[in-house]
């Protein structure tokens, strides 16, 4: 066990966090746990500032609220982690860059206090932390030691950093990475010190020994198919005969793999007006799966996301797309289905009315031939891929191609001009969305 300097009483939490931050290069997701939201927040921010000089870092507030984190949010937008987990607000919308702090972003708690029973055990944390690991970024979450299910949150990360002398009763000691204490921990001879466990591999040896065989078997099978559709060579996408060589284009931390949108990768990409020549697969126009069912229109993206969350299981190829009405106001239309024949979409509408997904006289069949291609992969990977994008407010859906692979698409548009409205927003989360004619079969 190594040690780092710890200040005398009153503790200089920033200095302690900064010293600790130097030793955390091997980690990608940590939970900073304490009773005091000020002390806990100061340590979390200090860790983030140090690490942000080396890589992208997002510091999230799971208190309600931690002042050291909240004071870094320079916006009137009240949304935060609670809104993302409960209402589907994209992480790209709630991650705010901290000026003059390297690649540091902060995520406030949100419009209401966290409901820990719902948020902390959420399986989405596992996907989110995996995204940070994939891009080599760091997620730091400041959370109260008394929060129910704090151990579930820690289990989804690389471990916990304890602030103060309180240890959550349900937190296994093996998950504790380090501790910053006001009183010297037993067994440490230096009277002013904080115990720092040397960085462990995020995949702990115990788990590796138990699951290695199963994981390797699964990963080899999926990864082989995945690589077949994702060459490592860079360059523009090619659709048509070579479409399934489209490489993986979402950076799920511009949300940090979605966040991928926590740190927008498309931030500096200029938006070039789309034209007919922009469509990547013009030869597919005759076989485009152009017909769909429009379920509803809402004036907020959050409303469209909520509709997908409520009824997505009943909707093939469920997505939404922004449109402008005659007065120039923006609406979000919720859409389901992708069919070559109009009759197929009409049958879907009848079924959706029977299931009361729409009112008995609600919904309509519309022609929407265009969409943005954002990814491709083997059908076995589709549920996880779609779920990952949906977690970050990106309304992705999959269409199965004739050669057995799947396209991941976003939106459905009646014209090239209409698709332009969504392009800038999409580029905040996806590096190279490609405008295509929708084609393929729904899953």
VOBA-636623 format. One record per residue (C-alpha): residue in one letter; x, y, z. Coordinates in pm, 1 decimal. Layout:
<recs>
residuo | X | Y | Z
a | X | Y | Z
...
</recs>
This chain:
<recs>
residuo | X | Y | Z
x | 0.0 | 0.0 | 0.0
x | 127.6 | 342.8 | -94.2
x | 40.2 | 674.7 | 63.7
x | -14.1 | 1030.1 | -47.9
x | 6.2 | 1342.2 | 161.3
x | -307.3 | 1441.7 | 348.0
x | -360.5 | 1788.5 | 492.4
x | -405.5 | 1858.5 | 859.9
x | -747.0 | 1937.0 | 1007.6
x | -947.4 | 2129.7 | 842.6
x | -871.6 | 1914.6 | 556.4
x | -770.3 | 2066.4 | 224.0
x | -989.6 | 1836.8 | 19.9
x | -877.7 | 1979.8 | -314.4
x | -512.9 | 1909.7 | -236.3
x | -595.4 | 1558.5 | -120.7
x | -801.1 | 1491.5 | -433.7
x | -531.4 | 1631.2 | -660.7
x | -265.0 | 1411.4 | -499.0
x | -490.5 | 1109.1 | -534.4
x | -573.7 | 1194.7 | -894.7
x | -213.1 | 1143.8 | -1001.2
x | -239.4 | 772.2 | -918.0
x | -562.5 | 692.4 | -1102.8
x | -449.2 | 661.7 | -1464.5
x | -548.7 | 294.9 | -1477.7
x | -915.1 | 361.9 | -1395.5
x | -1208.0 | 455.0 | -1619.9
x | -1498.0 | 482.6 | -1375.5
x | -1492.0 | 564.3 | -1002.6
x | -1746.8 | 654.7 | -736.5
x | -1635.4 | 911.2 | -477.5
x | -1845.7 | 840.5 | -167.8
x | -1889.0 | 1062.4 | 136.7
x | -2133.4 | 1208.9 | 385.9
x | -2045.8 | 1573.0 | 321.7
x | -2147.4 | 1690.0 | -29.9
x | -1891.7 | 1971.6 | -18.9
x | -1589.0 | 1761.3 | 79.3
x | -1692.2 | 1477.8 | -153.0
x | -1748.8 | 1714.7 | -443.4
x | -1414.9 | 1888.7 | -391.4
x | -1225.2 | 1561.8 | -403.5
x | -1417.2 | 1446.1 | -712.3
x | -1351.8 | 1773.3 | -895.8
x | -984.2 | 1775.9 | -795.7
x | -940.4 | 1423.8 | -929.8
x | -1115.3 | 1528.5 | -1247.8
x | -895.8 | 1836.7 | -1296.8
x | -575.9 | 1634.7 | -1268.6
x | -693.1 | 1358.8 | -1501.1
x | -845.1 | 1607.1 | -1750.0
x | -495.6 | 1722.6 | -1837.1
x | -438.1 | 1372.5 | -1980.8
x | -774.2 | 1258.1 | -2116.9
x | -1147.8 | 1327.7 | -2126.1
x | -1312.9 | 1331.2 | -1783.3
x | -1677.7 | 1369.3 | -1679.5
x | -1755.8 | 1443.6 | -1312.1
x | -2117.0 | 1363.6 | -1219.7
x | -2315.1 | 1483.5 | -917.9
x | -2540.6 | 1225.8 | -751.0
x | -2597.6 | 1444.0 | -447.5
x | -2878.4 | 1694.8 | -459.2
x | -2660.4 | 1906.3 | -510.5
x | -2283.8 | 1908.0 | -446.0
x | -2180.6 | 2278.1 | -447.7
x | -1824.9 | 2226.8 | -582.3
x | -1969.5 | 2052.2 | -888.1
x | -2273.5 | 2272.3 | -929.1
x | -2069.4 | 2593.4 | -928.1
x | -1885.4 | 2472.9 | -1239.3
x | -2209.7 | 2452.2 | -1439.1
x | -2230.9 | 2776.6 | -1635.4
x | -2579.8 | 2740.6 | -1780.4
x | -2940.5 | 2799.1 | -1682.1
x | -3041.0 | 2456.4 | -1812.8
x | -3148.7 | 2260.0 | -1501.8
x | -3122.5 | 1911.5 | -1652.0
x | -2876.4 | 1656.7 | -1516.9
x | -2817.1 | 1290.0 | -1437.4
x | -3162.5 | 1238.9 | -1287.0
x | -3327.8 | 1363.3 | -1606.6
x | -3102.0 | 1141.6 | -1816.6
x | -3176.5 | 822.1 | -1622.9
x | -3545.6 | 881.5 | -1554.4
x | -3660.6 | 1076.3 | -1859.7
x | -3412.9 | 989.2 | -2133.8
x | -3240.2 | 1326.6 | -2168.4
x | -2918.6 | 1269.5 | -2364.2
x | -2593.2 | 1280.9 | -2169.5
x | -2456.6 | 1511.0 | -2437.1
x | -2711.2 | 1769.6 | -2324.5
x | -2620.0 | 1756.3 | -1955.5
x | -2238.6 | 1743.3 | -1984.3
x | -2091.9 | 2093.4 | -1954.9
x | -1734.1 | 2181.2 | -2042.4
x | -1535.0 | 2352.0 | -1767.3
x | -1331.1 | 2642.1 | -1912.1
x | -952.9 | 2632.8 | -1878.3
x | -960.8 | 2281.4 | -1731.5
x | -833.3 | 2059.8 | -2008.7
x | -1092.6 | 1802.3 | -2114.2
x | -1306.4 | 1834.3 | -1801.2
x | -1686.3 | 1812.3 | -1814.9
x | -1935.7 | 1821.4 | -1528.1
x | -2283.9 | 1670.9 | -1505.3
x | -2518.6 | 1820.2 | -1240.4
x | -2772.4 | 1615.1 | -1048.0
x | -3074.4 | 1753.9 | -1234.3
x | -3419.1 | 1902.5 | -1196.4
x | -3511.7 | 1693.0 | -892.4
x | -3335.7 | 1498.1 | -616.8
x | -3208.2 | 1156.4 | -722.1
x | -3433.2 | 859.6 | -650.2
x | -3151.1 | 624.2 | -561.7
x | -3368.7 | 311.8 | -559.3
x | -3434.9 | 363.9 | -931.4
x | -3109.4 | 518.3 | -1050.3
x | -2822.7 | 341.1 | -873.3
x | -2915.0 | -21.7 | -962.5
x | -2986.8 | 79.5 | -1323.4
x | -2805.5 | -158.6 | -1564.8
x | -2731.6 | 138.5 | -1787.5
x | -2431.2 | 218.3 | -1563.2
x | -2257.4 | -94.5 | -1691.1
x | -2296.9 | 16.3 | -2052.9
x | -2196.0 | 370.5 | -1970.5
x | -1878.4 | 273.3 | -1785.5
x | -1790.7 | 29.9 | -2063.7
x | -1811.2 | 322.0 | -2303.9
x | -1569.7 | 527.9 | -2096.6
x | -1328.8 | 235.9 | -2087.2
x | -1350.9 | 185.8 | -2462.8
x | -1240.6 | 541.7 | -2538.1
x | -989.8 | 564.9 | -2251.0
x | -1187.8 | 834.5 | -2068.9
x | -1272.9 | 867.6 | -1698.4
x | -1610.8 | 894.3 | -1526.6
x | -1606.7 | 1024.6 | -1167.2
x | -1935.5 | 1014.0 | -973.6
x | -1981.4 | 1192.8 | -639.9
x | -2244.5 | 1011.5 | -432.8
x | -2370.8 | 1012.3 | -71.6
x | -2257.1 | 729.1 | 151.2
x | -2612.1 | 681.9 | 281.0
x | -2768.1 | 628.6 | -62.9
x | -2957.8 | 298.8 | -99.4
x | -2795.6 | 62.5 | -350.8
x | -2465.5 | 251.5 | -347.7
x | -2296.5 | -88.5 | -365.3
x | -2474.9 | -159.8 | -695.7
x | -2341.1 | 158.7 | -847.5
x | -1987.7 | 81.8 | -730.6
x | -2013.6 | -270.4 | -873.5
x | -2074.1 | -117.6 | -1217.6
x | -1749.5 | 82.3 | -1195.0
x | -1383.2 | 17.0 | -1118.7
x | -1432.2 | 91.8 | -749.0
x | -1498.1 | 349.2 | -478.4
x | -1299.6 | 627.4 | -313.0
x | -1417.1 | 690.7 | 43.3
x | -1423.4 | 1045.5 | 180.7
x | -1419.4 | 1079.3 | 559.8
x | -1452.0 | 804.8 | 814.7
x | -1791.0 | 662.7 | 718.7
x | -1795.0 | 336.3 | 523.6
x | -2125.2 | 216.6 | 368.9
x | -2223.0 | -104.0 | 546.7
x | -2307.3 | -295.0 | 226.8
x | -1994.6 | -196.1 | 35.5
x | -1743.7 | -483.3 | 2.2
x | -1392.8 | -383.1 | 105.0
x | -1254.2 | -529.7 | -218.4
x | -1432.3 | -253.4 | -409.7
x | -1258.4 | 27.2 | -219.8
x | -979.4 | 179.5 | -429.5
x | -865.4 | 441.7 | -178.3
x | -979.2 | 661.9 | 109.4
x | -930.7 | 1025.4 | 209.0
x | -978.8 | 1051.1 | 585.1
x | -978.0 | 1317.0 | 850.8
x | -817.9 | 1076.1 | 1096.1
x | -515.3 | 856.4 | 1014.1
x | -618.2 | 505.1 | 905.7
x | -493.4 | 223.1 | 1125.6
x | -170.4 | 63.2 | 1011.9
x | -38.0 | 376.9 | 841.5
x | 265.3 | 501.4 | 1025.0
x | 276.5 | 848.3 | 867.2
x | 33.9 | 1049.8 | 1081.0
x | -86.2 | 1268.7 | 793.4
x | -169.4 | 1029.0 | 515.5
x | -443.7 | 879.8 | 308.7
x | -431.8 | 514.4 | 211.3
x | -415.7 | 458.4 | -161.1
x | -457.8 | 108.5 | -293.8
x | -234.7 | 65.3 | -601.3
x | -445.9 | 75.1 | -917.1
x | -597.4 | -260.6 | -998.3
x | -700.9 | -384.5 | -1335.4
x | -1067.4 | -290.4 | -1378.9
x | -1140.5 | -655.8 | -1461.7
x | -1057.8 | -803.3 | -1122.4
x | -873.2 | -1132.3 | -1098.1
x | -1151.1 | -1305.0 | -907.9
x | -1406.7 | -1228.0 | -1172.9
x | -1163.9 | -1307.7 | -1450.4
x | -1102.0 | -1651.4 | -1308.2
x | -1472.8 | -1725.2 | -1282.7
x | -1592.6 | -1586.2 | -1612.2
x | -1292.0 | -1596.8 | -1845.0
x | -1399.4 | -1905.7 | -2036.1
x | -1755.9 | -1790.9 | -2096.7
x | -1656.4 | -1436.3 | -2180.1
x | -1382.3 | -1535.0 | -2422.5
x | -1609.3 | -1778.5 | -2605.5
x | -1882.1 | -1518.2 | -2641.4
x | -1651.6 | -1233.3 | -2734.2
x | -1463.4 | -1429.7 | -2995.7
x | -1787.8 | -1519.3 | -3170.3
x | -1936.0 | -1171.3 | -3158.6
x | -1611.7 | -987.9 | -3218.5
x | -1535.0 | -1186.7 | -3532.5
x | -1868.6 | -1089.9 | -3682.3
x | -1828.8 | -734.4 | -3558.6
x | -1490.8 | -691.9 | -3722.5
x | -1625.0 | -828.2 | -4046.3
x | -1845.5 | -520.4 | -4069.2
x | -1600.0 | -266.3 | -3916.6
x | -1265.6 | -235.8 | -4094.6
x | -1014.0 | -21.9 | -3910.5
x | -925.5 | 186.5 | -4213.6
x | -1045.2 | 543.9 | -4189.8
x | -1220.3 | 734.8 | -4463.1
x | -1568.9 | 806.7 | -4594.0
x | -1841.1 | 546.3 | -4572.3
x | -1930.9 | 351.4 | -4884.8
x | -2285.4 | 226.7 | -4923.8
x | -2416.0 | -27.4 | -5176.1
x | -2201.5 | -330.9 | -5244.0
x | -1955.7 | -226.1 | -4975.5
x | -2206.4 | -99.1 | -4722.6
x | -2140.2 | -366.7 | -4467.7
x | -1778.6 | -265.2 | -4444.7
x | -1895.5 | 56.7 | -4281.3
x | -1682.7 | 98.5 | -3973.5
x | -1822.5 | 176.0 | -3630.5
x | -1874.7 | 550.9 | -3634.5
x | -2032.4 | 643.5 | -3302.5
x | -1796.6 | 777.9 | -3036.8
x | -2031.6 | 646.1 | -2731.8
x | -1856.2 | 915.0 | -2470.3
x | -1910.4 | 1216.8 | -2770.4
x | -2144.9 | 1077.7 | -2537.6
x | -1814.5 | 898.7 | -2428.0
x | -1918.9 | 615.2 | -2661.8
x | -2273.0 | 767.9 | -2700.6
x | -2205.5 | 1040.0 | -2468.9
x | -2036.4 | 877.9 | -2736.6
x | -2207.7 | 1217.4 | -2621.4
x | -2071.2 | 1319.1 | -2290.2
x | -1792.2 | 1483.4 | -2488.6
x | -1932.6 | 1571.4 | -2833.4
x | -1698.7 | 1436.6 | -3097.4
x | -1878.3 | 1616.1 | -3377.9
x | -1856.4 | 1954.3 | -3211.4
x | -1620.5 | 2105.4 | -3465.9
x | -1748.5 | 1929.6 | -3778.1
x | -1897.9 | 2183.6 | -4020.6
x | -2251.7 | 2114.6 | -4137.4
x | -2251.4 | 2097.6 | -4518.1
x | -2591.2 | 2136.0 | -4690.6
x | -2719.4 | 1800.7 | -4812.1
x | -2803.4 | 1742.1 | -5178.0
x | -2914.4 | 1446.7 | -5388.7
x | -2547.9 | 1360.5 | -5445.7
x | -2507.4 | 1328.7 | -5067.4
x | -2720.4 | 1012.7 | -5057.2
x | -2474.6 | 726.8 | -5030.8
x | -2680.2 | 450.0 | -5196.1
x | -2876.2 | 606.3 | -5484.6
x | -2910.7 | 267.2 | -5653.7
x | -3132.7 | 151.6 | -5366.1
x | -3402.4 | 416.3 | -5422.6
x | -3636.0 | 170.6 | -5598.9
x | -3623.1 | -78.5 | -5310.5
x | -3632.4 | 173.7 | -5028.6
x | -3833.8 | 75.1 | -4721.6
x | -4002.4 | 412.3 | -4746.2
x | -4344.2 | 356.2 | -4585.3
x | -4389.6 | 398.4 | -4211.8
x | -4649.2 | 483.7 | -3948.4
x | -4647.7 | 825.3 | -3787.5
x | -4777.8 | 780.0 | -3433.7
x | -4770.1 | 1129.5 | -3291.4
x | -4603.2 | 1468.3 | -3297.6
x | -4471.1 | 1642.2 | -2986.5
x | -4304.8 | 1980.1 | -2945.9
x | -4019.2 | 1846.4 | -2731.1
x | -3754.8 | 1582.0 | -2790.6
x | -3809.6 | 1457.3 | -2435.2
x | -4172.7 | 1385.7 | -2524.7
x | -4066.4 | 1182.6 | -2827.1
x | -3816.1 | 986.4 | -2618.7
x | -4082.4 | 916.1 | -2357.1
x | -4317.0 | 778.1 | -2624.3
x | -4042.5 | 545.0 | -2750.9
x | -3971.8 | 429.5 | -2395.8
x | -4340.7 | 358.0 | -2336.7
x | -4425.9 | 183.6 | -2664.1
x | -4093.4 | 95.6 | -2826.6
x | -4142.2 | -275.9 | -2758.0
x | -4452.8 | -269.8 | -2980.0
x | -4289.5 | -73.8 | -3260.4
x | -4061.6 | -216.9 | -3527.3
x | -3800.3 | 35.0 | -3643.7
x | -3911.3 | 288.2 | -3381.1
x | -3752.5 | 631.5 | -3410.0
x | -3832.7 | 1001.8 | -3418.9
x | -3741.4 | 1291.0 | -3645.1
x | -3761.2 | 1670.3 | -3609.7
x | -3974.0 | 1864.8 | -3857.0
x | -4078.4 | 2228.5 | -3904.7
x | -4444.0 | 2322.7 | -3940.2
x | -4581.0 | 2597.9 | -4164.1
x | -4512.9 | 2856.6 | -3893.2
x | -4150.3 | 2748.9 | -3857.5
x | -4198.9 | 2578.1 | -3519.8
x | -4006.3 | 2256.5 | -3456.0
x | -4189.6 | 1933.8 | -3374.6
x | -4070.5 | 1578.2 | -3320.8
x | -4262.4 | 1306.2 | -3503.2
x | -4257.2 | 955.7 | -3355.7
x | -4235.5 | 691.0 | -3627.8
x | -4252.3 | 313.1 | -3649.2
x | -4211.2 | 61.7 | -3927.7
x | -4014.3 | 46.6 | -4251.8
x | -4184.7 | -118.8 | -4549.1
x | -4142.4 | -121.7 | -4925.6
x | -4518.0 | -159.1 | -4980.6
x | -4773.2 | 87.8 | -4845.2
x | -5010.7 | -198.8 | -4761.6
x | -4757.9 | -339.1 | -4513.3
x | -4746.0 | -8.9 | -4325.9
x | -5126.4 | 10.6 | -4327.6
x | -5142.5 | -334.9 | -4167.9
x | -4899.2 | -219.5 | -3899.8
x | -5117.5 | 83.9 | -3827.0
x | -5424.4 | -137.4 | -3784.2
x | -5232.7 | -359.0 | -3540.7
x | -5104.5 | -59.3 | -3342.2
x | -5461.2 | 67.3 | -3307.2
x | -5570.9 | -274.4 | -3178.6
x | -5290.0 | -267.2 | -2923.3
x | -5392.3 | 87.9 | -2825.8
x | -5046.1 | 219.6 | -2903.8
x | -5236.6 | 488.0 | -3095.3
x | -5598.3 | 597.2 | -3066.6
x | -5860.4 | 409.4 | -3273.3
x | -5852.0 | 685.6 | -3532.9
x | -5495.1 | 801.9 | -3464.3
x | -5175.6 | 753.6 | -3659.0
x | -5119.3 | 772.5 | -4031.4
x | -4914.9 | 603.7 | -4302.1
x | -4640.9 | 828.1 | -4440.5
x | -4364.6 | 798.6 | -4697.2
x | -4018.4 | 852.8 | -4542.6
x | -3747.9 | 712.8 | -4772.6
x | -3439.0 | 870.7 | -4609.8
x | -3250.1 | 802.6 | -4285.2
x | -2901.8 | 839.7 | -4141.6
x | -2682.7 | 529.8 | -4126.8
x | -2472.8 | 545.8 | -3809.3
x | -2347.4 | 192.3 | -3758.0
x | -2365.0 | -168.9 | -3874.6
x | -2301.8 | -508.8 | -3722.9
x | -2413.2 | -869.0 | -3683.2
x | -2777.5 | -929.4 | -3585.1
x | -2666.8 | -1084.7 | -3254.6
x | -2523.7 | -748.9 | -3149.7
x | -2829.9 | -543.7 | -3247.3
x | -3012.9 | -536.6 | -2908.5
x | -2706.6 | -411.1 | -2721.2
x | -2612.1 | -162.9 | -2993.0
x | -2961.3 | -17.4 | -3019.6
x | -2992.9 | -4.6 | -2640.9
x | -2665.4 | 181.4 | -2610.8
x | -2775.8 | 453.6 | -2850.6
x | -3122.9 | 480.9 | -2699.3
x | -2966.4 | 527.4 | -2356.4
x | -2816.1 | 847.1 | -2487.7
x | -3123.0 | 987.7 | -2656.8
x | -3029.0 | 870.8 | -3007.3
x | -3338.4 | 702.1 | -3159.6
x | -3156.0 | 419.9 | -3336.8
x | -3323.7 | 120.6 | -3496.7
x | -3202.5 | -174.4 | -3702.2
x | -3291.6 | -308.0 | -4045.4
x | -3166.0 | -648.3 | -4155.2
x | -2984.4 | -654.1 | -4489.8
x | -2993.7 | -924.2 | -4756.1
x | -2644.8 | -1045.2 | -4668.9
x | -2748.8 | -1109.5 | -4307.3
x | -2592.0 | -807.0 | -4140.7
x | -2779.8 | -515.9 | -3983.0
x | -2779.4 | -143.2 | -4048.1
x | -2831.1 | 88.1 | -3753.4
x | -3027.9 | 391.8 | -3866.2
x | -3156.6 | 710.1 | -3705.5
x | -3463.4 | 905.7 | -3806.3
x | -3687.1 | 877.5 | -4111.2
x | -3734.5 | 1172.9 | -4343.4
x | -3963.6 | 1262.1 | -4628.5
x | -3700.0 | 1469.4 | -4807.7
x | -3329.2 | 1548.7 | -4808.5
x | -3409.9 | 1901.4 | -4693.8
x | -3599.3 | 1770.0 | -4392.5
x | -3309.7 | 1546.2 | -4292.9
x | -3082.6 | 1851.6 | -4277.6
x | -3272.1 | 1969.2 | -3968.6
x | -3145.5 | 1672.0 | -3767.0
x | -2792.5 | 1658.5 | -3904.0
x | -2629.1 | 1912.9 | -3673.6
x | -2782.0 | 1755.2 | -3363.2
x | -2678.3 | 1407.9 | -3476.1
x | -2321.4 | 1514.4 | -3545.7
x | -2288.6 | 1607.0 | -3177.9
x | -2306.1 | 1233.9 | -3104.6
x | -2197.1 | 1050.5 | -3419.8
x | -1879.1 | 1120.4 | -3612.6
x | -1993.8 | 1050.1 | -3968.7
x | -2368.4 | 995.7 | -4015.2
x | -2434.2 | 893.0 | -4374.9
x | -2760.2 | 986.2 | -4548.2
x | -2908.3 | 678.0 | -4715.3
x | -3224.5 | 537.0 | -4861.8
x | -3376.0 | 316.6 | -4591.6
x | -3364.8 | -45.8 | -4695.0
x | -3391.0 | -384.0 | -4528.9
x | -3636.5 | -572.4 | -4309.1
x | -3741.1 | -483.8 | -3956.6
x | -3637.2 | -706.0 | -3666.7
</recs>
